[in-house]
């Protein structure tokens, strides 16, 4: 079948790479794509905010499946428009995508479904937010309610820092996403990610991962969209994964269906592994970035067939298999990220992919025939190994072969698990 992939980042390059390997994929288009995706798909110019144009393209090219990579088109209702035109789409409806589109929506759902999560208050003014701070103790967790490209979370160590952050949020730091702010209880423990694909009824576990959100070595500094990740996450044992499905994922799927907004697509649960068990930090309604890159590196099977079965409500008919090896990805960023990144820096991949590594393009473009940086996160250098230690070594060996003078990266991706493996 012909497939259309929506998106242009590292996540979408990983999806394009895996979809192109699917026996059921005849032709793969990407809108708008990037230079890396162009090696796997026919990149086209298509305004994805113009739903009619997307539908018209799908009809003209006999598209049998649309895979929506980023969260913004999902929150905007693109999956609804495609569904209304009888075009199968992998991704939730606008109502269901509120699980990512609104932190407050998800918190309220957790309260209704008795899903374990931290205490919270939803606030719509700076006055109410400052008043609500008195109900919590340091450190304070502050989240812009809406979409903020993975950067709308502030963990403030003191009351003064929290008040200053709230002033920034309500002052427009995150645009419309900060019109409402959720203040949450700080949960102690280790973070991990659990992925499931669901058609609104059936739940198919789809791997685990851990990522590094902060820009600095040792997990310090401002939050980013993600500086690196590895999969699987050994801290999420089989027993804990069973609890996540029973206590968090399945109640979410059941509640969404019962309330008339069934969830179809990938459900990405950000978890905190506390002393009392896993608790939900937040949901994303798409694959994580860069978690998708390590999941796709490990996935064994026909991704297009799994996604189509999900879109058609037939997920129970397929299975998902993953390689036992660990995959680890290192994000190479443009200088200045997560602030204002320096664009235009020349990128030369050299021999970085000759040893079995894979470099996914996240923010690149071609300028006068040369590959240059065109975003904050530019490349995702990904490799596999028997464990995190070996995968890390292989990934950084590939990183060393990339010539990106105006770029930077963390050298410690996977450090906690490497320390555990060393005993």
C-alpha positions in Angstrom: 0.0 0.0 0.0 1.0 3.6 -0.4 1.8 5.4 2.9 2.0 9.1 3.8 4.2 10.1 6.8 3.6 13.5 8.4 6.7 15.2 10.0 10.2 16.3 9.5 12.3 15.4 12.6 14.4 12.6 13.9 11.4 10.6 15.1 9.9 10.8 11.6 13.3 9.7 10.0 13.3 6.6 12.3 9.6 5.9 11.3 10.4 6.4 7.6 13.4 4.1 7.9 11.3 1.3 9.5 8.2 1.8 7.3 10.3 1.6 4.2 11.4 -1.9 5.3 7.8 -3.0 5.7 6.7 -5.7 3.2 3.3 -4.1 3.0 4.7 -0.7 2.0 4.6 -0.1 -1.8 5.4 3.7 -1.9 6.3 6.0 1.0 5.7 9.7 0.9 6.7 12.2 3.6 5.5 15.7 4.2 7.7 17.7 4.5 10.4 15.3 5.4 14.2 16.1 5.7 17.4 15.1 3.8 17.6 11.9 5.8 14.0 11.0 5.3 14.5 11.7 1.5 16.7 8.6 1.4 13.7 6.5 2.4 10.7 8.4 1.0 9.5 10.8 -1.7 9.4 14.1 0.2 6.6 16.4 -0.8 5.5 20.0 -0.1 2.2 19.8 1.6 0.6 22.1 4.2 -0.5 19.7 6.9 -2.5 22.4 8.6 -4.7 22.4 5.4 -6.7 19.2 6.1 -8.5 19.4 2.8 -5.2 19.5 0.9 -3.9 16.4 2.8 -7.1 14.5 2.1 -7.0 15.5 -1.6 -3.4 14.3 -1.9 -4.3 11.0 -0.2 -7.1 10.4 -2.6 -5.0 11.3 -5.6 -2.2 9.0 -4.6 -4.3 6.2 -3.3 -2.8 6.4 0.2 -3.8 3.4 2.3 -2.3 4.7 5.6 -1.3 8.1 7.0 1.2 8.0 9.9 1.1 11.3 11.8 4.4 11.8 13.6 4.3 15.0 15.6 1.8 16.0 18.3 0.6 19.4 16.8 -1.3 17.9 13.8 -3.0 15.4 16.1 -4.1 18.1 18.6 -5.3 20.0 15.5 -7.6 17.1 14.5 -5.8 15.9 11.3 -6.6 12.3 12.2 -10.3 13.2 12.5 -10.3 14.8 9.0 -8.7 11.7 7.5 -11.1 9.4 9.3 -14.0 11.4 8.0 -12.7 10.8 4.5 -12.3 7.1 5.1 -8.5 7.3 5.0 -6.9 5.1 7.7 -4.7 7.3 10.0 -2.3 6.2 12.8 -2.8 8.7 15.6 -5.6 9.8 18.0 -8.5 12.1 17.4 -8.3 15.7 18.6 -10.4 14.8 21.7 -8.1 11.9 22.5 -5.0 13.9 21.8 -5.9 16.1 24.8 -3.9 13.6 26.8 -0.9 15.5 25.5 -2.5 18.7 24.5 -3.5 19.6 28.1 -1.6 18.5 31.2 -4.7 19.5 33.2 -7.0 17.2 31.1 -4.7 14.2 31.8 -4.5 15.0 35.6 -8.3 15.2 35.8 -8.6 11.9 33.9 -6.2 10.3 36.4 -8.4 11.5 39.2 -11.5 10.1 37.7 -9.9 6.8 36.8 -7.9 6.4 40.0 -4.7 6.3 38.1 -1.6 6.8 40.3 -0.1 10.2 39.8 1.1 13.2 41.9 -1.2 15.7 43.5 -1.9 18.8 41.4 -3.6 22.2 41.0 -4.7 23.8 37.8 -4.3 27.6 37.7 -5.3 30.2 35.1 -3.8 33.3 36.7 -0.5 34.3 38.3 -2.3 35.3 41.5 -4.0 31.9 41.8 -0.7 30.1 40.9 1.3 31.9 43.6 -1.4 31.2 46.1 -1.4 27.5 45.1 2.3 27.2 45.7 1.6 27.2 49.5 -0.1 23.8 49.1 3.2 22.3 47.9 6.8 22.0 49.2 10.1 22.4 47.3 11.1 21.4 44.8 8.1 22.7 42.8 7.0 21.2 39.5 5.4 23.7 37.2 4.0 22.8 33.8 2.6 24.9 30.9 -0.8 23.2 30.3 -0.5 23.2 26.5 2.0 22.1 23.9 5.5 23.6 24.4 7.8 21.4 22.3 8.9 19.4 25.3 10.2 22.5 27.1 7.2 23.6 29.1 8.3 22.1 32.4 10.2 23.9 35.2 11.4 22.2 38.4 12.1 25.0 40.8 14.3 24.3 43.8 13.0 27.2 45.9 9.8 29.2 46.4 11.5 32.3 44.9 12.5 30.3 41.8 9.0 29.0 41.5 7.4 32.5 41.7 9.8 33.8 39.1 9.1 30.8 36.8 5.4 31.3 37.1 5.8 35.0 36.3 7.6 34.0 33.1 5.0 31.4 32.2 2.0 33.7 32.6 4.1 36.4 30.9 4.2 34.5 27.7 7.4 32.4 27.9 5.6 29.5 26.3 3.0 31.4 24.4 -0.6 30.1 24.5 0.7 26.9 26.1 1.2 28.9 29.4 -2.2 30.4 29.5 -2.9 27.7 32.1 -0.3 26.3 34.4 -0.4 23.0 36.3 1.4 22.9 39.6 2.3 19.3 40.7 3.6 17.4 43.6 7.3 16.5 43.1 7.7 12.7 42.8 10.9 11.1 43.9 12.4 8.2 42.1 13.8 7.4 38.6 12.0 8.3 35.4 11.3 5.8 32.6 9.1 5.6 29.6 6.6 2.9 28.6 5.0 2.7 25.2 1.8 1.0 24.1 -0.2 0.9 20.9 -3.9 0.8 21.3 -6.9 0.8 19.0 -9.2 2.0 21.8 -9.8 -1.4 23.3 -6.8 -3.7 22.8 -3.4 -2.7 24.3 -0.2 -3.9 22.6 3.0 -3.2 24.7 5.5 -1.5 22.5 8.8 -1.2 24.5 10.4 0.8 27.2 13.1 3.5 27.2 14.9 6.0 29.4 16.0 9.4 28.1 18.0 12.4 29.2 16.0 15.6 29.2 18.5 18.1 30.6 21.1 19.7 28.5 24.1 19.2 30.8 26.3 16.3 31.8 25.0 14.5 34.8 21.4 15.6 34.1 21.8 19.2 35.0 20.7 22.5 33.4 17.6 23.5 31.4 15.2 20.9 30.0 15.4 20.1 26.3 13.4 18.0 23.9 15.8 15.1 24.8 19.6 14.8 24.6 19.7 11.0 24.2 17.9 7.7 25.1 18.3 4.0 25.3 15.9 1.0 25.1 15.0 -1.2 26.8 15.0 0.3 30.3 16.1 -2.4 32.7 14.6 -0.5 35.6 11.2 -1.3 34.2 11.1 -4.9 35.0 8.5 -7.3 33.7 6.7 -7.0 37.0 6.6 -3.2 36.8 5.5 -3.3 33.2 2.6 -5.5 34.1 1.6 -3.0 36.9 1.9 -0.1 34.4 -0.5 -1.8 32.0 -3.0 -2.8 34.8 -2.9 0.4 36.9 -2.2 3.1 34.3 -2.5 2.2 30.6 -5.6 0.0 30.6 -7.6 2.3 32.9 -6.8 5.2 30.6 -7.9 3.3 27.5 -11.1 2.1 29.2 -12.0 5.5 30.6 -11.4 7.3 27.3 -13.6 4.8 25.4 -16.3 5.0 28.1 -16.3 8.8 27.9 -16.8 8.8 24.1 -13.3 9.7 23.0 -11.6 6.3 22.3 -7.8 6.5 22.0 -6.2 5.1 18.9 -2.5 5.2 18.2 0.7 5.1 20.4 0.3 6.0 24.0 3.6 7.1 25.5 3.6 7.1 29.3 6.2 9.1 31.1 6.6 7.4 34.5 8.2 8.0 37.9 9.2 4.8 39.6 8.5 5.7 43.2 8.9 3.7 46.4 5.2 2.8 46.2 5.3 1.8 42.5 5.0 3.5 39.1 3.2 6.8 38.9 2.2 8.7 35.7 4.1 12.0 35.2 2.4 12.7 31.8 1.2 11.3 28.6 2.3 11.9 25.0 0.1 11.0 22.1 3.0 10.2 19.7 6.3 8.4 19.8 8.9 10.1 21.9 11.8 11.9 20.3 14.6 10.5 20.6 12.9 7.4 22.2 11.4 6.5 18.8 14.8 6.2 17.3 15.9 3.5 19.8 12.6 1.7 19.6 12.6 1.5 15.8 16.2 0.3 15.9 15.1 -2.7 18.1 11.6 -3.3 16.5 11.4 -6.5 14.4 8.4 -6.8 12.2 6.1 -5.0 9.7 5.5 -1.6 11.3 3.1 -0.6 8.5 0.9 -3.7 9.2 0.8 -2.9 13.0 -0.1 0.7 12.4 -2.8 -0.2 9.8 -4.3 -2.8 12.2 -4.4 -0.1 14.9 -6.1 2.4 12.6 -8.7 -0.2 11.6 -9.5 -1.3 15.2 -7.9 -4.8 14.5 -4.9 -4.5 16.8 -5.6 -7.9 18.4 -4.6 -9.6 15.1 -0.9 -8.4 15.2 2.1 -8.8 17.5 5.2 -6.7 18.2 8.7 -8.2 18.5 11.8 -6.5 19.6 15.5 -7.5 19.5 17.1 -8.4 22.8 20.0 -6.0 22.1 20.1 -2.5 23.6 19.9 0.5 21.3 21.3 3.9 22.4 21.1 7.3 20.6 23.1 10.4 21.2 21.6 13.7 20.1 24.0 16.1 18.4 22.7 19.7 18.8 23.5 23.1 17.3 25.4 25.5 19.6 22.9 27.6 21.6 20.3 24.9 22.1 17.9 24.8 24.0 17.9 28.6 23.6 18.5 30.0 20.2 20.3 27.5 18.1 23.0 28.4 15.6 21.7 27.4 12.2 23.7 26.8 9.1 26.7 24.9 10.6 28.1 22.4 8.1 27.5 18.7 8.9 29.6 15.8 7.4 28.6 12.3 8.4 31.8 10.9 7.2 32.1 7.1 7.9 29.9 7.3 11.0 27.4 4.7 9.6 30.0 2.1 8.4 30.2 0.2 11.7 26.5 -0.6 12.0 25.4 2.7 13.5 22.5 4.7 12.1 22.4 8.5 12.0 18.8 9.9 12.0 18.4 13.4 10.7 16.5 15.6 13.2 17.2 19.2 12.1 19.1 19.3 8.8 18.7 20.8 5.4 20.6 20.9 2.1 22.2 24.3 1.2 24.1 24.5 -2.1 24.4 20.7 -2.0 25.9 20.6 1.5 24.2 19.3 4.6 23.8 22.0 7.3 22.1 22.4 10.7 18.6 23.7 10.5 17.3 23.3 14.1 18.3 22.8 17.7 18.6 19.0 17.7 20.4 18.1 14.5 21.4 14.5 14.4 20.5 11.3 16.4 23.5 8.9 16.3 22.2 5.5 17.1 23.9 2.1 17.7 23.2 -1.2 19.4 25.0 -3.5 21.8 24.5 -6.4 24.2 23.8 -3.9 27.0 23.8 -0.2 27.6 27.6 -0.1 28.1 28.3 -1.7 24.8 25.6 0.3 22.9 27.0 3.5 24.4 30.5 2.7 23.3 29.3 1.9 19.7 27.2 5.1 19.5 30.0 7.4 20.7 32.4 5.7 18.3 30.1 6.8 15.5 29.6 10.3 17.0 33.4 10.8 16.9 33.3 10.2 13.1 30.8 13.1 12.5 32.3 16.4 11.6 29.9 19.1 13.1 32.1 21.9 14.3 29.3 24.1 15.5 27.5 21.3 17.3 27.7 19.8 20.8 26.4 16.7 22.6 26.4 15.1 26.0 29.1 12.4 26.5 27.3 10.6 29.3 24.1 9.2 27.8 23.1 6.1 29.7 25.4 6.9 32.6 23.1 5.6 35.4 22.6 2.2 33.7 26.3 2.0 32.8 27.1 2.4 36.5 24.6 -0.3 37.5 26.0 -2.7 34.9 29.5 -2.1 36.3 28.2 -3.2 39.7 
